[in-house]
């Protein structure tokens, strides 16, 4: 008779699978809660303690960590020495191992104590799974409740589980346990640590139609241990999200979360094309739209306040891919849902990431997120910016932080009217931003000025004030140029490159 070991935390589907094994003449052994659950449902089952002749101990921490169990799993069936050893020690081979793990992924995110989280670290389960996976040639291992049906169908069709299926099931185990171990490592070391080995624990949330382009396959994975705005959102309307949608949505939401004031960000191709503050969301949208009425078409619009009916009626006047906000009134939702494909996203949390990852060929770059913003403003020119100019300077720096470097943002009256992005030199980015703004008042730069050319360009365009990090060996040249032109300049001491 064949033997199966079943020990599951998630009991979905296990009764049907256990009944199937019973009908196929498979003897079932089990532990703890699973043993009681099967017994209560009239499934013949043997307690593991009867097999090992050793009662569980240490509050259930030690149950299956025993040679009788792992010998039965790991023995190679066509190895005479292995089988002779089992016979000498009275060990019965275990042919099927069905285990799913304590829900550490879920519990580590809950508001429970450190000690309680530690108790959700599964030891026996991963050990059995790994043993069975190593010996997949002879053992069928199931770690995913969705695989019960696959195994039952294959046994019904051919009488056994194929080598190829057992290999895939074993691969799924190591995929699971590596993520499980990575989550535990992150929990113990700290989410923002940079350890010797880079582990990642993400679970697939959805397959995507394609990546950046139709010929690229894509999927969306979310953290198993961390909360985050792009994980915890709620979609209230519209088509499925795409690869580019999620990337753009992430940037737009990060922009509006920089502000305490009511703000709207229009974004296209991961770049803000219009950002504005106002007294209400409808006015903030109108101002953001006016920054660049061309680029915002087909883009993403984000707010940091609840969207009302007035704003919704403005939003549906053009084609947009996504509207994202912390909430929507029922009247606003009714208006927005008149556009059946418009993706309406309720963001339920602010950005949470502490680390950023950039894949390069053969490696990964890791850094802390750029979550620092200067409040130490130093006026370095003879002229001091007015109160309104200072507000616009700070506003501009909050926007420029999320623009690809070289980055320049020109602002007027709480509107990012001109954005120069991703240029290979700063003067080109400056000229673009000034030209797009038309009549800007202040200018923000993500990095210092190596030459005075940016200041001279600002003077020709009527720019009244500049904000930049400072720190160039030629800072004196830019300061002198500002004094010549009657422009005020503020240093922040913090650079915001975004490559």
C-alpha positions in Angstrom: 0.0 0.0 0.0 1.2 3.5 -0.8 1.4 6.1 2.0 0.7 9.8 2.0 1.6 12.4 4.6 -0.8 15.3 4.9 -0.1 18.3 7.1 -1.8 21.5 6.0 -2.6 24.9 7.5 -4.9 25.9 4.6 -7.4 23.1 4.5 -9.2 24.3 1.3 -9.8 21.2 -0.9 -8.0 18.8 1.4 -11.1 16.7 2.2 -11.8 15.9 -1.4 -8.1 15.1 -2.0 -7.9 12.9 1.0 -11.0 11.0 0.0 -9.5 10.5 -3.4 -6.3 9.1 -2.0 -8.4 6.8 0.4 -10.4 5.5 -2.6 -7.1 4.7 -4.4 -6.0 2.6 -1.4 -3.4 5.1 -0.1 -2.7 5.1 3.6 -2.8 8.6 5.1 -0.7 9.8 8.1 -1.1 13.2 9.5 -0.3 15.6 12.4 -2.1 17.9 14.9 -4.9 19.9 13.5 -4.9 18.2 10.1 -5.2 14.8 11.8 -8.2 15.9 13.9 -9.8 17.6 10.9 -9.5 14.4 8.7 -10.7 12.2 11.6 -13.7 14.4 12.3 -14.7 14.0 8.6 -14.5 10.2 8.6 -11.2 10.0 6.7 -9.1 7.0 8.0 -5.9 8.6 9.2 -2.9 7.6 11.3 -1.3 10.0 13.8 2.4 10.7 12.9 3.2 10.0 16.6 2.1 6.4 16.1 4.5 6.1 13.1 7.5 7.7 14.9 6.7 6.2 18.3 7.5 9.7 19.6 4.9 12.2 20.9 5.1 15.7 19.6 7.0 18.1 21.9 7.9 21.7 22.6 4.4 23.0 22.0 4.2 21.2 18.6 7.5 22.5 17.3 8.8 19.0 16.9 6.4 16.5 15.3 7.7 15.4 11.9 11.4 16.1 12.4 12.2 12.4 12.7 14.2 9.8 10.8 11.1 7.6 10.3 9.4 10.5 8.4 12.4 11.8 6.5 13.8 8.4 5.8 10.4 7.4 4.3 10.4 10.5 2.1 14.1 10.6 1.0 14.7 6.9 0.3 15.5 6.3 -3.4 13.2 3.4 -4.4 15.6 1.7 -6.9 18.6 2.0 -4.5 19.0 -1.4 -2.8 20.9 0.0 0.1 18.3 2.6 0.8 15.4 0.1 0.7 17.4 -2.4 2.8 17.9 0.3 5.4 14.2 1.1 5.5 13.4 -2.6 6.0 15.9 -3.0 8.8 14.5 0.0 10.6 10.9 -0.7 10.0 10.3 2.4 7.9 7.5 2.6 5.4 8.2 4.7 2.3 6.1 7.9 1.9 5.0 8.4 -1.7 2.9 11.6 -1.4 3.7 14.6 0.7 1.0 17.3 1.0 2.1 20.3 3.0 1.3 24.0 3.1 3.0 26.4 5.4 2.1 28.6 8.4 0.9 31.9 7.0 4.1 33.9 7.8 3.6 36.1 4.7 0.3 37.3 6.1 1.0 37.4 9.8 4.3 39.4 9.5 2.2 42.3 8.2 -0.3 42.2 11.0 -0.2 44.2 14.2 1.1 41.5 16.5 4.2 41.2 18.6 7.6 40.2 17.4 7.4 37.0 19.4 4.0 36.1 17.9 5.4 36.6 14.4 8.3 34.3 15.2 5.8 31.6 16.0 4.5 31.7 12.5 7.9 30.7 11.1 7.3 27.1 9.9 10.2 24.7 10.3 8.7 21.2 9.9 6.7 22.0 6.9 9.5 23.5 4.7 11.7 20.6 5.8 9.3 17.9 4.6 8.6 19.8 1.4 12.3 20.1 0.6 13.0 16.5 1.4 10.1 15.4 -0.9 11.2 17.8 -3.6 14.8 16.5 -3.5 13.4 13.0 -4.1 10.7 14.0 -6.6 11.7 11.1 -8.8 9.9 8.8 -6.4 7.7 11.2 -4.4 4.8 13.5 -5.4 4.9 16.7 -3.4 2.1 19.2 -3.3 2.5 22.7 -1.7 -0.3 24.5 -3.6 -4.0 23.7 -3.1 -4.5 24.5 -6.8 -2.5 21.3 -7.7 -4.8 18.8 -6.1 -7.0 18.6 -9.1 -4.1 18.3 -11.5 -2.7 15.3 -9.5 -6.1 13.6 -9.3 -6.7 14.0 -13.0 -3.3 12.5 -13.9 -3.7 9.6 -11.5 -7.2 8.9 -13.0 -5.9 9.0 -16.5 -2.7 7.1 -16.2 -2.6 5.5 -12.8 0.3 7.6 -11.5 1.8 11.1 -11.6 4.3 11.6 -14.4 8.0 12.4 -13.9 7.5 15.8 -15.6 4.6 16.8 -13.3 6.5 15.6 -10.2 9.5 17.8 -11.3 7.3 20.8 -11.8 5.7 20.3 -8.4 9.1 20.1 -6.8 10.2 23.2 -8.6 7.1 25.0 -7.2 8.2 23.9 -3.7 11.7 25.5 -3.9 10.1 28.6 -5.5 7.8 28.8 -2.4 10.4 28.0 0.2 13.0 30.5 -1.2 10.4 33.2 -1.0 9.3 32.1 2.5 12.9 32.1 3.7 13.5 35.5 2.0 10.5 36.9 3.9 11.8 35.6 7.2 15.3 37.0 6.5 13.9 40.4 5.7 11.8 40.3 8.9 14.8 39.5 11.1 17.4 41.7 9.4 15.1 44.7 8.7 13.3 45.7 5.5 15.9 48.3 4.5 19.0 46.3 5.3 21.6 45.4 2.6 22.7 41.9 3.5 25.4 39.7 1.9 22.8 38.0 -0.3 19.9 39.8 -2.0 16.7 37.9 -1.3 13.3 38.8 -2.7 9.9 37.6 -1.6 7.2 38.5 -4.1 4.0 36.7 -5.2 2.3 37.0 -8.5 -0.8 39.2 -8.3 -1.7 39.0 -12.0 -0.5 38.1 -15.5 -0.4 41.2 -17.7 -1.4 41.3 -21.4 2.1 42.3 -22.2 5.0 44.5 -21.0 6.1 47.8 -22.3 5.5 46.5 -25.8 3.2 43.8 -27.2 6.1 41.4 -27.9 7.2 41.4 -24.2 5.6 39.0 -21.7 4.9 40.5 -18.3 3.4 39.8 -14.9 2.9 41.9 -11.7 4.3 40.7 -8.4 3.7 42.2 -5.0 5.6 41.9 -1.8 4.7 39.0 0.5 5.7 41.0 3.6 5.3 44.7 3.0 2.3 46.9 2.5 2.5 49.5 -0.3 0.4 51.9 -2.3 0.7 49.9 -5.5 -0.2 46.7 -3.7 -3.1 47.7 -1.5 -5.1 49.9 -4.0 -8.7 49.1 -5.0 -9.8 49.3 -8.6 -13.3 50.8 -8.8 -13.8 50.9 -12.6 -12.2 50.3 -15.9 -10.1 47.8 -17.9 -7.4 45.6 -16.5 -4.2 47.4 -15.6 -1.2 47.2 -17.9 2.5 47.1 -17.2 2.9 50.8 -18.2 -0.3 51.8 -16.3 1.1 50.4 -13.0 4.5 52.1 -13.5 2.9 55.5 -14.3 0.4 55.2 -11.5 3.2 54.6 -9.1 5.0 57.8 -10.1 1.9 60.0 -10.2 0.8 58.8 -6.7 4.3 59.5 -5.3 4.1 63.1 -6.7 0.8 64.0 -5.1 1.9 62.4 -1.8 4.7 64.9 -1.5 2.2 67.7 -0.8 0.0 68.7 2.2 -2.0 71.1 0.0 -4.7 69.9 -2.4 -2.8 68.9 -5.5 -3.3 67.3 -8.9 -0.7 65.6 -11.0 -1.1 64.8 -14.7 1.5 62.3 -15.9 2.6 60.7 -19.2 5.3 58.2 -19.8 6.4 58.3 -16.1 7.0 62.0 -16.3 4.8 64.7 -14.7 3.3 66.9 -17.5 1.3 69.1 -15.2 1.1 69.6 -11.5 -0.9 72.2 -9.6 -2.1 73.1 -6.1 -5.4 74.8 -5.5 -8.2 75.2 -2.9 -10.2 72.2 -4.3 -9.7 69.2 -6.5 -11.6 70.5 -9.5 -9.6 73.7 -9.6 -6.3 71.7 -9.1 -7.2 69.6 -12.1 -8.0 72.5 -14.3 -4.7 74.1 -13.4 -2.8 70.9 -14.0 -4.5 70.4 -17.3 -3.6 74.0 -18.3 0.1 73.3 -17.7 0.2 71.0 -20.7 -3.2 70.3 -22.4 -1.5 68.2 -25.1 0.5 65.7 -23.1 -2.1 65.0 -20.5 -4.3 63.4 -23.2 -4.2 59.6 -22.6 -2.3 60.1 -19.4 -2.7 59.4 -15.7 -4.3 61.9 -13.3 -3.6 61.7 -9.5 -5.1 63.6 -6.6 -4.3 63.6 -2.8 -7.9 64.4 -1.9 -11.3 62.9 -2.4 -12.5 63.4 -6.0 -16.0 65.1 -6.1 -18.6 65.3 -8.8 -17.3 68.7 -10.1 -13.8 67.3 -10.7 -15.2 64.1 -12.2 -17.2 66.1 -14.8 -14.0 67.8 -15.8 -12.0 64.6 -16.0 -14.3 62.9 -18.4 -14.0 65.7 -21.0 -10.8 64.1 -22.4 -9.5 60.5 -22.8 -7.5 59.4 -19.7 -6.1 56.0 -18.8 -6.3 56.3 -15.0 -7.6 58.5 -12.2 -6.1 57.7 -8.8 -7.1 59.3 -5.5 -7.5 58.4 -1.9 -11.3 58.3 -2.4 -14.2 59.3 -4.6 -17.7 60.5 -3.7 -20.6 58.3 -5.0 -21.6 61.1 -7.3 -18.1 61.3 -8.7 -18.0 57.5 -9.3 -21.3 57.6 -11.1 -19.8 60.2 -13.5 -16.5 58.4 -14.0 -18.2 55.1 -14.6 -19.8 56.6 -17.6 -16.4 56.0 -19.2 -16.4 52.2 -18.9 -12.7 51.8 -19.8 -11.4 54.5 -17.5 -9.5 52.9 -14.7 -10.6 54.4 -11.4 -8.2 53.6 -8.6 -8.7 54.1 -4.9 -5.3 54.4 -3.2 -5.6 53.3 0.4 -2.0 54.0 1.6 0.9 56.4 1.0 4.2 55.1 -0.5 5.9 52.6 1.9 9.1 51.4 0.1 12.4 51.9 1.8 14.5 50.4 -0.9 14.7 50.7 -4.7 16.0 48.1 -7.1 17.3 48.6 -10.6 18.1 45.6 -12.7 21.2 45.7 -14.9 22.5 42.9 -17.1 23.9 40.4 -14.6 23.2 42.3 -11.5 20.9 44.5 -9.3 21.6 47.9 -7.9 20.0 48.6 -4.6 19.5 51.9 -2.8 17.4 53.6 -0.1 14.4 55.4 -1.5 14.8 59.2 -2.0 12.6 60.1 0.9 14.5 63.1 2.2 13.4 66.6 1.4 15.3 69.7 2.5 13.9 72.3 4.9 17.2 74.0 5.3 16.9 76.7 2.6 19.9 79.1 2.2 19.4 82.3 0.2 22.8 82.8 -1.4 22.1 86.0 -3.5 21.7 89.6 -2.8 18.0 89.4 -3.6 15.7 87.3 -1.4 12.6 85.6 -3.0 9.2 86.9 -2.0 6.9 84.8 0.1 4.9 83.7 -3.0 8.1 83.0 -4.9 9.4 80.8 -2.1 6.2 78.8 -2.1 6.6 78.2 -5.8 10.3 77.3 -5.3 9.4 74.6 -2.7 6.6 73.4 -4.9 8.9 73.1 -7.9 11.5 71.1 -5.9 8.8 68.6 -4.9 7.9 68.1 -8.5 11.5 68.0 -9.9 12.3 65.2 -7.4 10.1 62.9 -9.6 11.4 64.1 -13.0 14.1 62.2 -14.9 17.5 63.9 -14.7 18.7 66.2 -16.0 15.5 67.8 -14.6 14.2 71.3 -14.6 10.7 72.5 -13.6 9.4 76.0 -14.2 6.6 77.2 -11.9 4.1 80.0 -11.7 1.3 80.4 -9.2 1.4 76.8 -7.9 1.6 75.3 -11.4 4.4 73.3 -12.9 4.0 75.0 -16.2 7.2 73.7 -17.9 9.0 70.4 -17.4 12.4 69.7 -18.9 13.3 66.0 -18.4 15.9 63.5 -19.2 18.2 65.7 -21.2 22.0 65.0 -21.4 22.9 68.5 -20.3 21.2 71.0 -18.0 20.9 73.9 -20.4 18.8 71.9 -22.9 16.5 70.8 -20.0 16.3 74.5 -19.0 15.4 75.7 -22.5 12.8 73.0 -22.9 11.1 73.8 -19.5 11.2 77.6 -20.2 9.7 77.2 -23.7 7.0 74.9 -22.4 6.1 77.1 -19.5 5.7 80.2 -21.7 5.6 82.6 -18.7 7.1 81.0 -15.7 8.3 82.8 -12.6 10.6 80.5 -10.7 12.8 77.5 -11.7 13.8 74.4 -9.8 16.7 72.1 -10.7 17.4 68.6 -9.4 21.2 69.2 -9.3 23.7 72.1 -9.1 24.8 74.3 -12.0 28.3 73.6 -13.3 28.1 76.9 -15.4 26.3 80.2 -15.3 24.5 79.4 -18.6 21.3 78.3 -16.9 21.1 81.6 -14.9 21.6 83.6 -18.1 18.9 81.6 -19.9 16.6 82.3 -16.9 17.3 86.0 -17.1 16.3 86.2 -20.8 13.0 84.4 -19.9 12.1 86.6 -17.0 12.6 84.0 -14.3 12.7 85.8 -10.9 14.0 83.0 -8.6 15.9 79.7 -8.7 16.2 76.8 -6.3 18.9 74.2 -6.7 21.1 72.0 -4.4 24.3 74.0 -4.7 27.7 72.3 -4.2 29.4 73.0 -7.5 33.0 74.1 -7.6 31.5 77.0 -9.8 28.7 78.0 -7.5 30.3 81.5 -7.3 29.7 81.9 -11.0 26.0 81.2 -10.8 25.6 83.4 -7.7 27.3 86.3 -9.4 25.2 85.8 -12.5 22.0 85.9 -10.4 23.2 89.1 -8.7 23.9 90.7 -12.1 20.4 89.9 -13.4 18.6 90.6 -10.1 17.5 87.0 -9.6 17.3 85.4 -6.2 18.7 81.9 -5.7 18.2 79.4 -2.9 20.4 76.4 -2.1 18.8 73.2 -0.5 22.0 71.2 0.0 20.2 68.0 -1.3 20.4 66.6 -4.8 17.5 64.7 -6.4 18.9 62.8 -9.4 16.4 60.3 -10.9 18.0 58.3 -13.7 
